[in-house]
Amino acid sequence: MNAHTPFSRADADHMARALRLAERGLYTTDPNPRVGCVLVKAGRVVGEGWHRKAGGPHAEIEALAVAGAEARGATAYVNLEPCCHHGRTPPCTEALIAAGITRVVAALEDPNPKVAGAGLARLAAAGIDTACGLLAGDALNLNRGFCQRMATGRPWLRSKLAMSLDGRTAMASGESRWITGADARRDVHRLRARSSAIVTGIGTALADDPELTARLGEDAGAIVQPIRIVLDSQFRLPSTARLADGRVRTVVLTTAAGRAARADIPATLEAVALPTGAEDRIDLLTVVEWLGRAGCNEVLVEAGPTLNGALLRAGLVDEWIVYLAPVVLGDQARGLFHLPGLSRMADRHELRLADTRQIGQDIRLSFLKA
């Protein structure tokens, strides 16, 4: 691989197109990454493709099928290194070699240990000019969850919160519908749709009886609904809850004691007993590790101040998405986090502002670990 190959403006344009194609699989590729491919010959695009669903053709295979004989002598632009191993589909490296591709430009090396540079090395060994790193930041953002899971075994954990100008999430009674406007709520459904799983706590499940599905309308195209996860140490989720309706796979993460005490587990719920931590509650680190083993890339937390406070203290959330609404709820309303014991500025939790944008009349703030 020639790591010092300079990239041209045309290279950047074609890689940007590959990334836009990859985004078409934003809601459907789990547990696989989102990948797009553009084949260019003599300055002309001869084939395009993207990975649509796990088990289906990879982006390179789709693009090669479109190009046919025109693929010989072409350059392939792909936002993730072509695979070189047999999974549910054959290696893309061999298909690119057989098609006569002469150059491959990848945005990122595949962090999957089964690939991890070996795909590009295989192409180079076959005489194909290879380069990597073009628009790498954009490519990482698109597949941040997949990359983190491959590297650490943990998904990208994102928590969604909505608050008033005075930092409140609900009235003292628990009433919270609706703090934000319709545009922000639709944005939340986009976050749900791109997630492998949605996690909530039993307190929120009992108080709000949420559905926790991605609802974007027919114009959004296909959506693979995220797994619904309920953290429920004592297994109190009632059989009549919307989360037990059987429409979407739902897993209750509980304790051995909680599972043993529940005699009427509905067939619509999966029960998984995990180790306990403080106060006989489920250990949150084991929850995150379980999600990684389950093949979850991006996980969205939609919960109340107790679970969010515990996650903040444990440092397990990678990204906090906070919707700030132009309303005031008063000092008796509920706050974002339950964080007992903070008495000094030295005890505070610091975050780093990564993005700010207006969504309708609300402001969406994105924070990362400081």
C-alpha positions in Angstrom: 0.0 0.0 0.0 1.3 3.4 -0.9 0.4 5.4 2.1 1.8 8.6 0.7 -0.3 8.7 -2.5 -1.6 12.3 -2.8 -5.4 12.5 -3.2 -6.9 14.7 -5.9 -10.0 16.8 -5.8 -11.7 14.2 -7.9 -10.7 11.5 -5.4 -12.3 13.5 -2.6 -15.5 14.0 -4.7 -15.8 10.3 -5.5 -15.2 9.3 -1.8 -17.8 11.8 -0.7 -20.2 10.1 -3.1 -19.3 6.7 -1.6 -20.1 8.0 1.9 -23.5 9.3 0.7 -24.2 5.9 -0.7 -23.2 4.3 2.5 -25.6 6.5 4.4 -28.5 4.8 2.5 -27.9 1.8 4.8 -28.0 3.9 7.9 -31.1 2.2 9.3 -30.6 -1.3 7.9 -27.1 -2.8 8.0 -26.7 -3.9 11.6 -24.6 -5.5 12.9 -22.5 -4.7 9.8 -21.0 -1.3 9.0 -22.5 1.2 6.5 -20.5 1.0 3.3 -20.7 2.6 -0.1 -18.6 2.0 -3.2 -18.0 4.0 -6.4 -16.2 2.7 -9.5 -14.6 5.3 -11.8 -12.9 4.7 -15.1 -11.3 7.5 -17.2 -13.1 10.1 -15.0 -16.5 8.5 -15.6 -18.5 6.6 -12.9 -19.2 3.2 -14.2 -20.7 1.6 -11.1 -22.1 2.4 -7.7 -23.4 0.3 -4.8 -24.0 0.2 -1.1 -24.5 -2.4 1.6 -28.2 -2.7 2.2 -28.6 -5.4 4.8 -26.5 -8.0 6.7 -26.3 -11.2 4.7 -26.8 -9.3 1.4 -24.2 -8.2 -1.1 -21.5 -5.9 0.1 -21.1 -2.4 -1.5 -18.2 -3.5 -3.8 -20.2 -6.5 -5.1 -23.2 -4.3 -6.0 -21.0 -1.7 -7.7 -19.2 -4.4 -9.7 -22.5 -5.9 -10.8 -23.6 -2.5 -12.2 -20.2 -1.9 -13.9 -19.9 -5.3 -15.6 -17.0 -5.4 -18.0 -16.4 -1.6 -17.5 -14.9 -2.4 -14.1 -11.6 -3.6 -15.7 -9.1 -0.8 -15.3 -11.3 1.2 -12.9 -10.6 2.8 -9.5 -12.8 1.7 -6.6 -13.6 4.2 -3.9 -14.9 2.7 -0.7 -15.4 4.2 2.8 -14.2 1.0 4.5 -11.4 -1.3 3.6 -12.7 -4.2 1.5 -13.1 -7.5 3.4 -10.7 -10.3 2.8 -12.4 -13.1 4.8 -15.3 -15.4 4.3 -18.3 -14.4 6.4 -21.9 -14.6 5.2 -20.6 -13.5 1.8 -17.3 -14.1 0.0 -14.3 -11.7 0.3 -14.7 -8.5 -1.7 -10.9 -8.4 -2.3 -11.1 -11.4 -4.5 -14.1 -10.0 -6.5 -12.2 -6.7 -7.0 -9.1 -8.6 -8.2 -11.1 -10.8 -10.6 -12.9 -7.8 -12.0 -9.6 -6.2 -13.0 -9.8 -3.1 -10.7 -6.4 -1.3 -10.8 -6.7 1.1 -7.9 -8.6 1.0 -4.6 -9.0 4.1 -2.3 -10.4 3.4 1.2 -11.3 6.0 3.7 -10.7 3.7 6.7 -9.0 0.5 7.5 -11.5 -2.0 8.8 -11.0 -2.4 12.6 -12.4 -5.9 12.4 -9.5 -8.1 13.5 -10.3 -10.5 10.6 -9.4 -7.6 8.2 -7.4 -4.8 10.0 -5.2 -3.9 7.0 -5.1 -7.4 5.5 -7.7 -6.5 2.8 -5.6 -3.7 1.4 -2.5 -5.9 1.7 -4.1 -8.6 -0.3 -5.0 -6.1 -3.0 -1.5 -4.7 -3.1 -0.1 -8.2 -3.4 -2.2 -8.7 -6.5 -0.7 -5.6 -8.1 -3.5 -3.1 -7.3 -2.5 0.4 -6.3 -4.0 1.1 -2.8 -4.4 4.1 -0.7 -6.2 4.8 2.6 -7.2 7.8 4.8 -9.2 9.9 2.4 -12.1 11.6 4.4 -11.3 9.3 7.3 -13.0 11.5 9.8 -16.3 11.5 8.0 -16.0 7.7 7.5 -15.4 7.2 11.2 -18.4 9.3 12.2 -20.6 7.2 9.9 -19.5 3.9 11.5 -18.3 5.0 15.0 -20.3 2.3 16.7 -19.0 -0.5 14.5 -15.4 0.8 14.8 -15.6 1.0 18.6 -17.2 -2.4 19.0 -14.5 -4.0 16.9 -11.7 -2.2 18.8 -13.1 -2.5 22.4 -16.0 -4.9 22.4 -18.3 -2.1 23.4 -20.9 -0.2 21.4 -21.1 3.6 21.0 -23.4 4.5 23.8 -25.5 7.7 23.2 -27.9 9.1 25.7 -30.8 11.4 24.6 -32.1 14.0 27.0 -34.6 16.8 26.6 -34.7 19.8 29.0 -36.1 23.2 29.6 -34.1 26.4 29.7 -33.9 25.9 33.5 -32.5 22.4 33.1 -35.6 20.4 33.9 -36.8 17.3 32.2 -40.3 16.9 33.7 -42.8 18.5 36.1 -42.7 17.3 39.7 -45.6 15.0 38.9 -43.5 13.3 36.2 -45.4 14.9 33.3 -43.0 15.5 30.4 -45.0 15.4 27.2 -44.0 17.5 25.4 -41.0 19.6 26.3 -39.6 19.8 22.8 -41.3 20.5 19.5 -42.3 18.1 16.7 -39.0 18.7 14.7 -36.9 17.6 17.7 -39.1 14.6 18.3 -38.7 13.5 14.7 -34.9 13.9 15.1 -35.1 11.6 18.1 -36.8 9.0 15.8 -33.9 9.3 13.4 -31.5 8.6 16.3 -33.6 5.6 17.2 -33.7 4.3 13.7 -29.9 4.3 13.4 -29.4 2.5 16.7 -29.0 -1.2 17.2 -30.8 -1.0 20.6 -32.7 1.4 22.8 -32.1 1.1 26.5 -34.4 2.3 29.2 -34.8 1.8 32.9 -37.7 0.1 34.7 -38.6 3.5 36.3 -39.2 5.1 32.9 -40.9 1.9 31.6 -43.4 2.0 34.5 -44.0 5.7 34.5 -44.3 6.4 30.8 -45.2 3.0 29.2 -43.1 3.9 26.2 -43.2 2.1 22.8 -39.5 2.8 22.0 -39.8 2.2 18.2 -38.5 4.3 15.3 -41.4 5.9 13.6 -40.4 8.0 10.6 -43.1 7.3 8.0 -42.9 5.6 4.7 -40.6 8.3 3.2 -37.8 7.1 5.4 -37.5 3.8 3.6 -36.7 0.5 5.3 -35.9 0.5 9.0 -34.6 -2.4 11.0 -36.2 -1.7 14.4 -33.7 -1.5 17.3 -33.9 -4.1 20.0 -35.6 -2.7 23.1 -33.7 -3.2 26.3 -35.1 -2.8 29.8 -32.9 -2.7 32.8 -35.0 -4.2 35.5 -33.2 -5.7 38.5 -36.4 -7.0 40.1 -38.2 -7.9 36.8 -41.2 -5.7 37.5 -42.1 -5.0 33.8 -45.8 -5.9 33.5 -47.0 -8.2 30.8 -49.4 -5.5 29.7 -46.7 -3.0 29.0 -46.2 -1.8 25.4 -42.6 -3.1 25.6 -44.1 -6.6 26.0 -46.4 -6.3 22.9 -44.2 -8.6 20.8 -43.9 -6.2 17.9 -40.2 -5.8 18.3 -37.5 -7.9 20.0 -37.4 -6.9 23.7 -34.9 -8.1 26.2 -35.2 -7.6 30.0 -31.8 -7.4 31.6 -32.3 -8.5 35.2 -30.6 -10.3 38.0 -30.6 -14.0 38.8 -32.9 -13.2 41.8 -35.3 -11.1 39.7 -35.5 -13.8 37.0 -36.1 -16.5 39.6 -38.8 -14.6 41.3 -40.8 -14.0 38.1 -43.1 -16.9 37.4 -45.1 -15.4 34.5 -42.4 -14.3 32.0 -44.3 -13.5 28.8 -43.2 -15.2 25.6 -42.8 -11.8 24.0 -39.9 -11.0 26.4 -36.4 -12.4 26.6 -35.0 -12.5 30.1 -31.2 -12.3 30.6 -29.7 -12.4 34.1 -26.6 -10.3 34.6 -24.2 -9.9 37.6 -25.2 -7.3 40.2 -23.2 -4.3 41.4 -24.0 -1.8 44.2 -27.3 -2.1 46.0 -28.0 -5.4 44.2 -28.6 -3.5 40.9 -27.4 -4.7 37.6 -23.8 -3.8 37.0 -23.8 -1.2 34.2 -20.4 -2.2 32.8 -21.7 -5.7 32.2 -24.7 -4.3 30.5 -22.5 -2.4 28.0 -20.4 -5.5 27.4 -23.4 -7.6 26.9 -24.7 -5.2 24.3 -21.3 -5.4 22.5 -21.5 -9.2 22.5 -25.0 -9.0 21.1 -23.6 -7.2 18.0 -24.9 -3.7 18.9 -23.0 -0.9 17.2 -24.8 2.2 18.4 -27.0 2.1 21.5 -29.5 4.9 22.5 -30.4 5.4 26.1 -33.8 7.0 26.8 -34.1 7.1 30.5 -34.7 9.2 33.6 -32.3 10.9 36.0 -31.5 7.8 38.0 -30.1 5.7 35.2 -28.5 8.7 33.5 -26.9 9.8 36.7 -25.5 6.3 37.2 -24.2 6.1 33.7 -22.5 9.5 34.1 -20.8 8.5 37.3 -19.6 5.3 35.6 -18.3 7.2 32.6 -20.0 4.7 30.2 -21.8 7.2 27.9 -19.8 8.2 24.8 -22.1 10.9 23.6 -24.8 13.0 25.3 -27.5 14.5 23.0 -29.4 17.2 24.8 -32.4 19.0 23.3 -32.9 22.4 24.8 -36.4 23.7 24.6 -37.4 27.4 24.9 -39.6 26.7 28.0 -39.3 27.2 31.7 -40.6 24.5 34.1 -39.8 26.0 37.5 -37.6 24.9 40.4 -39.9 22.1 41.6 -39.5 20.2 38.3 -37.2 17.3 37.9 -33.6 17.6 36.8 -31.5 15.8 34.2 -29.3 13.7 36.5 -29.6 12.1 40.0 -26.2 12.7 41.4 -26.2 12.6 45.2 -23.1 13.6 47.0 -21.8 16.4 44.8 -20.9 19.2 47.2 -17.8 20.8 45.7 -16.8 22.2 42.3 -14.0 19.6 42.3 -16.7 16.9 42.2 -18.3 18.1 39.0 -18.6 16.1 35.8 -17.1 17.8 32.8 -18.1 17.2 29.2 -16.9 18.6 25.9 -19.3 20.4 23.5 -19.0 18.7 20.1 -21.9 20.1 18.1 -24.7 22.6 18.3 -27.6 22.9 15.8 -31.1 24.3 15.8 -33.9 21.7 15.3 -37.1 23.6 14.8 -37.5 25.9 17.8 -35.2 23.7 19.9 -31.4 23.5 20.2 -29.6 20.2 20.0 -26.4 20.0 21.9 -24.0 17.1 21.5 -21.4 16.5 24.2 -18.5 14.0 24.4 -16.3 13.0 27.3 -14.0 15.8 28.3 
